[in-house]
């Protein structure tokens, strides 16, 4: 199924929820809507589903204008942040409901329900009512029901946000496999850049109701077209440092020269971007050193995040493994100029690190 949004916008009174935008999610693939809270993700999904009507523009499905067609007349499955289940029906019957409505044979319904329940780790709850389950378990029931429907368009609005960390990691892998095995166009909203990378497919970056960039997820991540995209698609936030064009590259304000190959049209004032994962404490050939002082060191999972005050600004380094740094101690960070992004005065991308083959 090909869903196409043509210059759709949404205003409510004086508030602009969505600025006019055009978007055609890749059919039979996953498109991630990535953005902070109130970026416009839910508003856009509601237009896709037919729950809202755009103030301007059109919604097309396979070339047919469905703008204003209510959701009950569209074949759409949707899962919200807050789970919605039928309270008087067992978990089995909740998952089976779209299959029964579709007139599927009893044996097929039983097989499909049990298969999905096993994948989402709720097979032991099939005879229970939703009220007897935890919030996370109820959300998995809602997910299973949406997957059972096998609708040509599946919309998932931050479906894992209320689950615990370990379960979210497990379900991301399961959902990626389920999406790959199906033939639905999947639109998945999240605030987490890491989740977008894990899901792969395509990513649309939204900010304050604007569509900033859309394309293959890896391409958007590695070549953000602007500072706004880079900020939205970096966790931890990208280190942004003021610099100026200089002979041989970019001169950091108050710091060393970085041998970055800049285009001739580069503005004099620049912003250099360095991902936290590109900052090291062990020097490698070609690195530039930045001396500083440790302000904070925190461990998250298997990584250590070190916040450092330097002459060129605050820098965060993401280091693999557990490291012990004393607060206030001297530290030298190392950065390879080949891993530096450069943005012009308007925030547009000038230079991005060259991607390794297969990345």
N, C-alpha and C positions, 0 to 999 in steps of 0.2 A: 504494500500500500504506500502511495506517495502522498504525504501530507505537505501542503504548501501554505505558508502564511505570506500574504502580499501586502506590505506596508500597513500591517495591523498596528493600531494604537489603542490605548485605553485611558480615558480620563474619568474621574469621579468628582463632580463639582469642580473646585479649583485645583484639585490634585491630579498630577500626571502620574499614573501608575506605569504606563508603558509608552515610550516614545515610538513613533512609527518605525517599524522594522520589517524586514523580509527574511524568512527562514524556511528552508526545505530540508527537514531532517532526512538523513540517508535512510532509504527504505530497507526493511529487514535487518536493521543494525541498531546499535545503542547510541543515542545522542545524550550526552550529559549537559544539563543546564547548570553551570557553575557560577556562583556569586554569593556575596554575603547576604545576611538577612535583609529583606526589603529591596533586593536587587531587581525583583520583578519575576522571579521564577514561578511562583504559584499563580500569579496573574496571567502569565503566558500559558501555563498548563490549563487553566480554566477556559481560556479561549480555544485551545486545541480540543478540549473535551466537549465544548458546547455548553458549559455551565454558565459562561458569560458571553455577551456579544460585544465585539470590538466597537469602539467609537468611530474608528476609521479603518479602511482596508478590508480584505477578504480572506476567508479561510477556504481552501480548496482540498478536496480528497480525490485523488486520481483525476484531476482536472474539473471535477464537479464542484460548484460553489455551494458550500454547506453553511455559510455564514448565517447565524440565527437558527439553524436547525438544532432543536433541543437534544440534550444528551441521551434521552431515552430512545431517540430515533437514530442514534449512532452506535456502531459496534466498538465500544471503548471499554477498557478496564483501567481502573484508577485506584491507587493506594495512597492514602494520606499519611502525614506524620502521626496523627491520632487515629488509631485503629477503629474500624467500623465493621461490626459483625452482627448477625441476627441473634439476639439474646436468647430466644426460646428454642433455638435449634442447636443440636450437638455440633461439635467440631467437624465430624464427618459430613453432616448435612450442610453445614456452612460451605465447606469446600466443594461439595457435590452440587450445590444449587445452580450454578451456571450450566453444568453438564446436563442436569435434569431438564432445565428450561430448553436446552438445545435438543432434547429428545434422544440423548445418547443411550445405547444399550446398557442394561444394568451391570453386566460383567465389565464393560469398558469403564463405567463410572467407578466401580469398586477398585479396579486396577489403577486408574489414574489418581484417585484420591489417596490411596495408600502409597503410591510412588512419590507424590508431592509431599505428603506428610513425613515420609522418611527423609527426604532431601532437606526438609526444613526442621527436622528433629522434633516433630510433634506427634509422631505415630502413636505414642502411649496415651495421648489425650483425646483420641477420636470419639470416645463415648461420653466425653464431658461437655458441659455447657461453657460458653465463653466466660461467664462470671466466676467459674471455678479456676480460671487460669490467671497467671501473672500478666502484667502489661506487655512484656516482651513476647510471651507465648501467644497472646491475642493478636499482636501485630503479625506474627508468623502465620496465623490462621487467615488473616486478611490477605497476606501475600500469596498464600497457597490458592485461595479462591480466585484471585486475579489471574494467576498463572493457569489455573484450570480452565478459565474462560477461553484462553488462546485467542484473544481478540487481535485483529490486525494492528490495533494501536493500543499500547500499554503505557500508562503514565504513572510514574512512581515519584511522589513528592517527599523526598528525604525519608524513605521507608524504614531506614535502620537507625534513625537518630535516637530513638528511645530504648535501644537495646544495649546490653553491656558490651564492653570493648572486645572481649574474646569471641562472643557470638557474632558480633558485627563482622569480624575478620573472617570467620567461617562462612557466614552467609554471603559475603561478597563473592567468595570463590564459587559457591554453589550457584548464585544468581548469574554470574558470568557464564558458567557452563550452561545453565538453563536458557539464557538469552541466545547463546550461540547455537543451541540445538533447535530453537524455534524459528518461526518465520514471521514474527511480529516486528513492527517498528516500535522500539522502546525509547521513551524519553524519561530520563532519570535526573531529578533535581538534587543537588547537594551543595553544601557550603565548603566541603573539604577537597582541596586540590589532590590530596593523596588518593581519595576515593575515585576521582575522575581518572587518574592515571591507572589505577587497578582495573577499572571497568573497560578502559581502552575505547575503541570505537571513535566517535566524534565528540567534540566539545564545543558548546556555545557559551561564551563568557558574557555575563550580564553585570551591569553596574548602574544603579540608580535608574532603572527602567530603560536602559540603553543596551542594545546588542553591540558589543565591542569587537568580537571576532568569532568566526565559526570555521571549523575545519577538523581534519584528523587530530585526535587528542595529542599525539606525540609532536605533531607540527606546531600546534598552538602553544604547547608547553615550551618547546625549544626555541620557537621564534615568535614570541609575543609581539604584536605589531605596535604596542604602545606601553608606556609606563603603567597605565591603568590595568591593562591585561596582565602585565608582569606582577603587579601587586595582588591581583585576584588569584593568580595561578602560582603562588609561592607560599609554602608553609614549611618552615618558618618564613617570615617575610624576607624578601630579597633585600640585601644590603644596598642602599642607594647613597652614592657619594658624589659630591659636587666636583667638577673638573672643568678644564678649558683645553681647547685645541692647542697643541704645541708641536714644534718640530720633532718628528719621530713618534708622535702618538698623542696621548691625553695626559695632561698634567693634573694630578690630584691637588685640590686646594689644600695647601699646607702639607703636602706629601710628595712622594716620588713620581717620576714619569712612568707611565705604563705604555709599552709598545703595542698599541692597538691600531690596526689599520683602519683609518677613517675615510669615508668617501669625501670627495672634493666639496660637496655641497653642505658638509657638516657645519652647524652653527658654532660660534666661538664658545658659548657656554654649553656644557654637557652635563648629563647625569650618567654616571657609570653604575651598572648593576652587577652585583656579585651574589650568586646563590650561596646560602650558608654552607651547603655541602661542598662548595668549591674552595672553601677556606681551610687551610691546614696549619698544623703546628710543626710538622716535619718538612723541611725544605726539599724541593725537587729541582732539577735543572730547569732554568728559565724563570723561576719564581722571583717575585718581588717581595721584600720583607716589609712588614708594618709593625712597628713596636707599639706596645700598649700596656694597659693595666687591667687585670681581671676585676670586673664589677659583679659578676654572678656566674655560677656554674651549676647547672641542673641536669639530672639524669632523667631521660624519658625512654622507656623501653631499653633498647640496646645501644642507644646513642647518648652522647653528652653534648649539651648545648652550652657554649661559653660566650658570655656577653663581655665585650672588651671595649674599653675607652681608648681611642687612638687620636693622633693629631688630625686625622682626616675625617673623624666622626665615629659614631658607635657602630661596632661590627659584631655580628653574631656568627660563630663558627659551629657547624654541626659535625661532630667527630664520632666516628664509629668506635664503639666500645665504651667502657667505663674509665673515666679519667678523673684524677683528683687535682684540683687547682685551688690554692689558697686565695681568698678574697683579698684584693689589693696587691697581689703579687705581679711582678713584671712578666710579660709574655710577648713572644714574637710570632705574629701570624704570617703566613705565606700564601701568595696568590699568583697564579699564572695568568699573564695578560690574555692568553688565548681563550681563557674561560670567562672573560668579562663581556658584559653587554654594554652598549653605548646608546643613549637616547638623546635626541636633540632638545633644543630649548622648548619646543612645543610638546615634548613627551613622545615623539614618534621614534620608532626603532631605526637606528643607523647600522649597528653591527651586532651580530649574535655569534656565540661560539660555534665553531664547526662541529657538526654531529658526527660521532663515530658511525661507521657502517653498521647497519642493523639495529641502530638505536632510534 
